Amino acid sequence: MKRALLLGDSIRMGYDEYVKELLKGEFEVVYDDVDNGRFAAYTLWQANQFFKNCGRFDVVHWNNGYWDMNIEAPMTEAIHPLDEYVHFLGRILAEIRRNGATPVFATTTPILSGEAAEEVARAGNFSFSYNNEWVVKYNAAAVSFMRREGVAVNDLYALCLSDPHYYKCPDLLHLTEEGYRRCAEQTAQAIRAAARPS
């Protein structure tokens, strides 16, 4: 049976079980069900652990973005400014290819509004700041890089735009169950397509 590895942040953690369900009998779907991939440098480390401990995969599907673009006080710039973000995406891609897997990159899902994110942060005593302009900018840089590298892109950003509220749950950052199911369906299709012989 083919094997697929899912890497990425808490959005990935919302749809990974559904992907596993959808690909049952076709792929062994592997992911970390305790920890998420956070920012790209952390995902690089996490990917290496999977490759070291779990062997070869046919497809690796991953996303990064929210943690990378986050400005967490008292810091005054993103965890990974744009050039660093793309740099670490490149390093993750290199490790995926070294593992002999076909990569699929997923775009970051949209933010309803900066004000909404700030309101959620205050209510939950979180230290994060998000703005959809940042999401657009980081996605554009990532997609441009992936196209140059010949990597398939699973556009979860565009998928979420198809819903008036971007499938956002009450915390306005994560997704509703319907949103996660839609992401899982599209992700399963992307994994199947990546595993087909060219």
C-alpha positions as CSV (number, residue, x, y, z in Angstrom):
1,M,0.0,0.0,0.0
2,K,1.2,3.5,-0.8
3,R,2.0,5.8,2.1
4,A,1.2,9.5,2.6
5,L,2.6,11.9,5.3
6,L,0.6,14.9,6.3
7,L,2.5,17.8,7.8
8,G,1.4,21.3,8.9
9,D,-0.3,23.4,11.5
10,S,-3.5,23.1,13.4
11,I,-5.6,23.4,10.2
12,R,-4.0,20.2,9.1
13,M,-4.9,18.6,12.4
14,G,-8.5,19.5,11.7
15,Y,-8.7,17.5,8.5
16,D,-6.1,14.7,8.9
17,E,-8.5,12.1,10.3
18,Y,-11.0,12.8,7.5
19,V,-8.2,12.3,4.9
20,K,-7.2,9.0,6.5
21,E,-10.9,7.9,6.2
22,L,-11.2,9.0,2.6
23,L,-8.0,7.2,1.6
24,K,-8.6,4.0,3.5
25,G,-7.5,1.0,1.5
26,E,-5.5,3.2,-0.9
27,F,-2.9,4.8,1.4
28,E,-1.5,4.4,4.8
29,V,-1.9,8.0,6.0
30,V,0.6,9.1,8.7
31,Y,0.6,12.3,10.8
32,D,1.3,13.6,14.2
33,D,-1.9,13.6,16.1
34,V,-0.5,15.4,19.2
35,D,1.7,18.2,17.9
36,N,1.3,20.4,14.8
37,G,4.1,21.7,12.5
38,R,3.9,25.3,13.7
39,F,6.3,27.4,11.7
40,A,8.3,26.2,8.7
41,A,11.6,25.6,10.6
42,Y,9.7,23.4,13.1
43,T,8.0,21.5,10.3
44,L,11.5,20.9,8.8
45,W,12.6,19.3,12.1
46,Q,9.3,17.3,12.4
47,A,9.6,16.0,8.8
48,N,13.1,14.8,9.5
49,Q,11.8,12.9,12.5
50,F,9.2,11.1,10.4
51,F,11.7,10.3,7.7
52,K,14.2,9.0,10.3
53,N,11.6,6.9,12.3
54,C,8.9,5.9,9.8
55,G,10.8,5.2,6.6
56,R,9.8,6.1,3.0
57,F,6.6,7.9,1.9
58,D,5.1,8.1,-1.6
59,V,3.5,11.5,-1.1
60,V,4.1,14.3,1.5
61,H,1.4,16.9,1.8
62,W,2.2,19.9,3.9
63,N,1.3,23.5,4.7
64,N,2.9,26.3,6.7
65,G,2.0,30.0,7.1
66,Y,0.0,31.1,10.1
67,W,2.8,30.6,12.6
68,D,5.4,32.0,10.2
69,M,3.6,35.3,9.6
70,N,2.5,35.7,13.2
71,I,3.9,38.7,15.1
72,E,4.0,37.5,18.7
73,A,4.5,40.3,21.2
74,P,7.0,41.5,22.3
75,M,8.5,40.6,18.9
76,T,7.9,43.3,16.3
77,E,8.3,41.2,13.1
78,A,7.0,37.9,11.9
79,I,8.5,34.6,13.2
80,H,9.7,34.0,9.7
81,P,9.8,37.1,7.5
82,L,8.9,36.3,3.9
83,D,12.4,35.5,2.6
84,E,13.0,33.1,5.6
85,Y,9.6,31.5,5.0
86,V,10.5,30.7,1.4
87,H,14.0,29.5,2.5
88,F,12.5,27.0,4.9
89,L,9.9,25.8,2.5
90,G,12.8,25.1,0.1
91,R,14.6,23.1,2.8
92,I,11.4,21.1,3.6
93,L,11.0,20.4,-0.1
94,A,14.6,19.2,-0.4
95,E,14.1,16.8,2.5
96,I,10.8,15.5,1.0
97,R,12.6,14.8,-2.3
98,R,15.6,13.2,-0.5
99,N,13.1,10.8,1.0
100,G,11.9,9.9,-2.5
101,A,8.4,11.3,-2.0
102,T,6.2,13.4,-4.3
103,P,5.5,16.8,-2.6
104,V,2.2,18.6,-2.5
105,F,2.0,22.0,-0.8
106,A,-1.3,23.5,0.6
107,T,-1.9,27.2,0.8
108,T,-2.9,28.9,4.0
109,T,-6.6,29.4,4.6
110,P,-8.0,33.0,4.6
111,I,-8.6,35.3,7.6
112,L,-12.0,37.0,7.8
113,S,-10.5,40.2,9.2
114,G,-7.7,41.5,11.3
115,E,-10.1,42.9,13.7
116,A,-11.8,39.5,14.2
117,A,-8.4,37.9,14.9
118,E,-7.5,40.6,17.4
119,E,-10.9,40.1,19.2
120,V,-10.3,36.4,19.4
121,A,-6.8,37.0,20.8
122,R,-8.1,39.3,23.5
123,A,-10.9,36.9,24.5
124,G,-8.7,33.9,24.7
125,N,-5.6,35.8,26.1
126,F,-3.6,34.6,23.0
127,S,-0.6,36.4,21.7
128,F,-1.1,36.4,18.0
129,S,-1.8,38.8,15.2
130,Y,-3.1,37.9,11.7
131,N,-4.1,39.9,8.7
132,N,-5.5,38.5,5.4
133,E,-3.1,40.7,3.4
134,W,-0.3,38.8,5.0
135,V,-1.9,35.5,4.1
136,V,-2.2,36.6,0.5
137,K,1.4,37.8,0.4
138,Y,2.8,34.6,2.0
139,N,0.6,32.4,-0.2
140,A,1.8,34.3,-3.4
141,A,5.4,33.8,-2.5
142,A,4.9,30.1,-1.6
143,V,2.9,29.4,-4.8
144,S,5.5,31.2,-7.0
145,F,8.3,29.1,-5.4
146,M,6.4,25.8,-5.8
147,R,5.6,26.6,-9.4
148,R,9.3,27.2,-10.1
149,E,10.0,23.9,-8.4
150,G,7.3,22.0,-10.3
151,V,5.4,21.2,-7.0
152,A,1.6,20.6,-7.1
153,V,-0.3,23.2,-5.0
154,N,-3.5,22.2,-3.1
155,D,-5.3,25.6,-3.0
156,L,-7.1,25.5,0.3
157,Y,-7.3,29.3,0.3
158,A,-9.4,29.4,-2.8
159,L,-11.6,26.5,-1.4
160,C,-12.4,28.4,1.8
161,L,-13.2,31.6,-0.2
162,S,-16.1,29.7,-1.7
163,D,-18.0,30.0,1.6
164,P,-19.3,33.4,2.7
165,H,-17.6,33.0,6.2
166,Y,-14.6,31.0,4.9
167,Y,-15.8,28.0,6.9
168,K,-14.6,29.7,10.1
169,C,-15.6,28.3,13.5
170,P,-16.3,30.7,16.4
171,D,-12.6,31.3,17.1
172,L,-12.4,32.9,13.6
173,L,-9.1,31.2,12.9
174,H,-9.8,27.5,12.7
175,L,-12.5,25.9,10.5
176,T,-15.9,24.4,11.0
177,E,-16.4,20.6,10.6
178,E,-17.8,21.2,7.2
179,G,-14.7,23.3,6.3
180,Y,-12.4,20.5,7.5
181,R,-14.3,17.9,5.5
182,R,-14.2,20.0,2.3
183,C,-10.4,20.5,2.9
184,A,-10.0,16.7,3.4
185,E,-11.8,15.9,0.2
186,Q,-9.6,18.3,-1.8
187,T,-6.5,17.0,0.0
188,A,-7.3,13.4,-0.7
189,Q,-7.8,14.2,-4.4
190,A,-4.4,16.0,-4.4
191,I,-2.7,13.0,-2.8
192,R,-4.2,10.6,-5.3
193,A,-3.2,12.8,-8.2
194,A,0.4,13.1,-6.9
195,A,0.7,9.4,-6.5
196,R,-0.3,8.6,-10.1
197,P,2.5,7.7,-12.4
198,S,3.4,10.7,-14.7
